[in-house]
Amino acid sequence: MVAQMFNTRQPNAGNPRTLTVMAIQRDDEDGPEIVLRNLMERFRAAEQRALIKRGIALWTSAERLLGIVPSGDTSLPRNKIN
């Protein structure tokens, strides 16, 4: 059985026995699903970041309306909050 795993008919007869080249069995049908899952995860993360930015903007505007933060405070840009 061990002799069947090794290829003794190599062109370089001086080399020690080497394992025969075996094809890797791949299931490429899962590839598109993995790509789709990664894209969906990236989309969810981007959506979450957008919701957080919107929430921060709403919170800041509510603080300004309630007078908690002075309205003349311009340390935060109006449309962009990082």
DALIN-V20955 format. One record per pair of residues at least 24 apart in sequence whose C-alpha atoms are under 8 Angstrom apart, sorted by sequence separation. I is the first residue (numbers start at 1). J is the second residue. D is the distance in whole Angstrom. If there is no record, write none. Layout:
BEGIN
I,J,D
I,J,D
END
This chain:
BEGIN
57,81,7
56,81,8
53,81,6
53,82,7
END
